[in-house]
Amino acid sequence: MRKDTLALAVAAVIGAGVYTPAGHAGGVSYKDGDKFITIGGRVQVQYYNSDPDNGSSTDKVFFRRLRPYISGSLYPDWVAKFQWDMGGAIGDNEISVKDAYIKYSGFKNTRILLGNVVFPFSREFVTSSKFQQFVEREFVGDSKYGTPEWNMGIHANGSNASKNVTWGAAIAEASIDPDNSRIDFDTPANKQKDFNQGWIIGGRIDYHPFGNLKFSQGDFKREQKATIGIAAYTWSNDGDVQNNKLPPPDTKDTDVDSVAGFEISAAYRNKGFSADAQYNRFDSELKDSTVTGGLYKNGETTLENRMIKGGYMVMPSTLELVAGYASQDADGYKETWNRITFGANWYIHQHNLKYQLTYRMNENKGGAKGNDENELYLQAQFVF
């Protein structure tokens, strides 16, 4: 307990260091006629504790995200942006490339983006990490379990005139890190040499009966808003990267041949109460149809993710209590992986400056019966 208490104290001290004069989510802009440049970013300092039933407790304090960005323009209707993460570097990549694109907005109610952009699938993932009620996303928004992330290609999004119908579409290159325990999407901008390469095409449409509900969680405005959305995609391996160095049953990182995903999601906000629900289904096949292990049985799997979560502002725009349930099942699982999560959020300047406490209880982690684990997250966030 002394170790845990010390780590919590360190996290609190680091979090206090983030408590600086408030910025705003749009960054700081400098303009000269039609020309402008905007500078912004986010800092997330996190304490994490893992306490498995069948193992020793571990913890750490680290930068979950350290993500600056710059955007700007010299011409009307054209904007460029690049964003990188120094908290999410992997392997030989000293930084992790996130948003990096050229955007054209000269068409009415439509924007075209070329570059590395969030793929329009999963409301939970499209909702930025800075606007989340839990410290970490649930299964339905986790890129390790079937949800694409940033992908290199052509993206478009828009709405009808009243903005009660919004849409997104993309065709892009997407990478998968071969691992039979996951369907782990990664952006080609940060790819490793063993990542499977392929093309992904898909889109989404959302209907907002009471006016546009943005991709953000929690209810600060206390106005009735709702949305329901559907999305789908298909990804196919282009054959450029072939791994499979070990013969079955030793192979644990078999090349993925194809993935197809489907989403239905909904959200509701009113009088300080918020709720989000989502269901994802993924059908995936490996190159080797004889492999059984992890998610897969005889080289294929249907992976299903479910989530419902909500919160209530017990002190309007200041203190929110949150709770949720999520589950994951796959053909290769012995048991359904279940999660119960609850926590509290202290908002100082809404999502721009907040402290979050999330406690997650995992049952049958990884689909293994009796593999239970409790996780504690404490995070301080400052967005400018």
N, C-alpha and C positions, 0 to 999 in steps of 0.2 A: 504493500500500500504506500510506503514512503516514496518508492519510485514513481508510482502513478501520481501522487500528490505533487511531487516536484515537477513532473512534466506538465501537469495542469497549470501550475504556477508560472512556469516558463512561457506556456502558450498565452496565458492571460497578460503577462508583461509585454510579450511581443505584440499581442492584439492591442494593448493600450497604446503602443507606439504608432499603430495605424490610426488612432483617434486624432485626426488633424482637421483643420478647417475644411468644410465640405466642398466637394466639386459637384459636377453633375454628369449624368450618364453620357451626354453627347460630347464630352471633351471640351477643350478650350479652342475657339476658332479665331483666326486672324484674317481679315478680309480686306481686299483692295478691288472694289468694283465686282466684276464677275470672278475674280481670282480669290482663292481662299486656301488656307491650310488649317487642319484641325489636329490637335495632339491630345491623346487621352490614354487610358489604360486601367488596369485593375490589379490589385494586390490581394491575394488570399493566403493568409497564414493559418496553417491547420495543425492541430494536435489530433493524433489518431491512436486508438488503443484497440487491440484485437485480443479477445479472450476465448479461445476454443475450448470445448469440453475435453478434447483429447490432445491437449498440448499446453505449452507454457504461454502466458500472457506476454505480449510485446507491445511497445509503443514508440512513437517518434513525433518530433516537431519539424515541420518542413514548409517550404513555399509550395502550396498546391498549384497556384497559378501566379505567375509574375509576367504580365502580358501587356506591354505597351502597343500603341498603334499610331499611325500617321495616315491621314487622308487629305486629299486636296484636289484642286482643279485650276486649270488656266482657261477653260472654255465652258460656255453654257451647256448643260445637259450631260457633261462628261465628268466623272469622278474616278479617281484611283485610290485604293486603300491597301496598306500592307500592315499586318499584325503578326507578332511572333511571341512565343512563350519561352521564357528562360527557366520556368519551373517544371516544364514538361519535356525537357530534352531527353532523348533516348539514344543509346549506343553512340555511334560516331557523330550524331547530329548534336552540335553544341546548342542549337536553338531549334524549336519546333515551329514550323510555319503554320499559321492559322489562316485568317482572312487575307487573301492577296489577289486583288482583282481590278479590272477596269469595268466601270458601270456606265451604261448609256440609258438615260431616262427621258429621251425626246418623244417617245410614244405616249399617248394618253393612257394613264392608269397601268402602264406596263414598264418594267425595267429589265434590261438585258445585261448580264454579267458574264465576263470571260475571265477565267482564272480558277483559283482555289477557293471554293465557296461551300457553305453548309448545304448538304443535299436535302431536298424537301421531303423528308420522311421522318416520322415520329415527333409528335408534338412535344414530348418530353425532352428530346434532344434539340429540336429547333429552338426551344426555349433556352436562352443563354444560361450558362452556369451562374451568372451574376443575378439572375431573376428566379432562382430556385428556392423552394421552401425547405427542402432537406439539403444537407451539406453535399451529398452525392446523389446522382440520378439513380432512379430505379431501373430494373431490368429492361423495361420498354424503351429507355433512352440510352442504354449502354452500348457503345460501339463494339464491345467485346462479344455481344450476343445478338448480332444480326442487323443492328442499326448502322447505316453508312454515316460517315462524318463529313469532313471537308474533302471534296473531290475536284479534280482538275478537268474543267470542261466548259461547256456553255450552259448557263443557268438563266431562267426567266421567272419573274413573279409579277403579280398584279392583282387587280380587283375590278369589280363592276363600279359604276359611277357612285353608288351609295355606300360602297365598301362593306356591304353585308355578305358578299361572297368574295373570298380571296382564293388565290391559286398559286401554285409553283410547279415548275417542270425543269428537268435537266437531262442532259446526256453528257457523260463524263467518264474519265478513267478512274478506277477505284482499285486499291490494293487490299489483299487479305493476307494477314500473317497466319500461315498454316499451323493449326493447333487443334487437335481433335476434340479438346474440351471446350472449344469456343467457335464462334463464327466472327472472327476478329478483323473488322474493317479498319483500314488506315489510309491516310492520304498519300498519293504518290509523291507529294512534295517532300515527304520525310521517309521514303521507303527504304527498307533494308534489302540486301541482295537476295534473301530467300522469300520475299513477299510474292505471292501469286498476283499477276497482273490481269486486268480484264476491263470490260466496258460495262457501265451501268446506265440504265435508262429508266425514268420513272417520274412521278409527280404526285401532287396532292391537291385537294379542294376542301375548303372549309366554309361552313354556313354559320352566320352570326345573326340570329333572329332579333336581337335587341340592340344592334349596333356592333361595330367591330370590336372584338376582344383580342387584344394583342397577345403575343407569346410571352407572358409573364405570369408568375404565380403570386398568390396573396391578393387581398382586396383592400386597397387603400382608398379608393374613391367611393366605396359603399353604394355603387350603382348596380342595378341588375344588368348583367351581361351573361351571355351563354354562347357556346359554339359546339359544333359537331363536325368532325372531319374524317375523310378517308384518304388513304395513300397507298401506293404500290410501286414496286420496282422489280427489275430483273437484272442479274449480273451473270456474266459468262467469262470463264477463263480464256484468255487469248493464246495460251500455250507458250508465251515468251519465257516463263520461268518454270523449270521442272526440278523438283527436289527428290522426295521419295528415295532416300539413300538406304533405308533399312527395310528388310522384308517384313510382312506381317508375321506374328502379332506385335513385333517390337516397334513398328512405326507409330509415332505419336504426333507427327506433324505432316500428315498426308495432304497432298495438294487438293485444293477444292476445285471442283469442276463447274458448279453453278449454284446460285442462290436466288430464290424468288421470295419477296417479302410483301406482306399485306398489313395494313394498320386501320383500326377504327378508334377514334378518340373523341372525348367530350370534356367540356369544362363549364363551370358555373361560378358566378360571383354575385354577391348581394349582401348588403348590410354588414360587412366585415367578415362574412363567411365565404370560403372558397372551396371548390372541389374539382379534382381532375381524375379522369378515368381513361384507361387505354388498354387495348388488346392488340398484340402483334402475333403474326404467324410467319414462320420462315421454313421453306422447303429447300434443303441443301443436299447436294450429292458430291461425293469425293471422286477423284480420278480412279481410285482403287476400290472396286465394289466388294472386296473381301474383308475390308477393315471393319472391326467392331471394337468400340471403345470410346470413352468420353461421351459426346452427344450422339454418336453414330452407331447404327446397327446395320451390318451388311452394306456399308458404304453410303448410307443415306439417313436422313433424319427429318422429322418435323419438330421444330422448336417453337414452343408457345410461351409467350410472356404476358402477364396480366398485372395491372396496377390500379389501385384506387387510393387516393390520398386527399386530405383536406386540412383546412386550418380555420381558426377563428381568432379575430383580433379582440382579445379580452381588454386591451387598452388600445383604442383606435390608432392605427398607424404607428404604434409603439411596441406592444407586446403581443405576439401571436403564438398560440399553442397549435401544434401540428401532429398529425398521426396518419398512418397509412398501412396498407397491406399489399404485398406483391408475391407473385409466384412464377416459377419457371419449370417447364417440363419438356422432356425430349425423349426420342425413341430409345436412346441409350441409357436413360436414367433408371435407377432402381426405385426411387421415390421422388415425389415432387419437391423441389426446393422452394421453401416458404420463407417469407420475411414479414415481420411485424416491426414497424418503425414509429417512433414518436419523438417529440422534441419541442424546443421553444426557440423563437427568434426575437431578438431585441433590436428594433429598428431605431437608429438615431437620425438618419436622413434617408428613410425608406431603404430601397435596395442599394443605394450608393454607399451607405455606411451602416453596417449591421454586424451583430454577433449572433452566431448560430450554435445551438447544441442539438445534436441528433444521436439517438440511441437506437441501434438496429439489432434485432434478434433473428438469427438465421437458423432454420431447421432443415436438416438433410442437405447441407451445402454441397453443391456439385452433383446432386442427385444421389448421394450416398446416404443410406439409412443410418441415423444416429450421429451424423457428422454435423454437430451443432456448434454455433459460434456467436458470441455477442460482440458488437463493435460500438465504440464510442467515438464521436467526432465533435470537435470543438473548433470553430473557425471564425476568424475576424476578416471582414471584407471592406475594402475601400475602393470605390470606383470614381475616376475623375475624367 
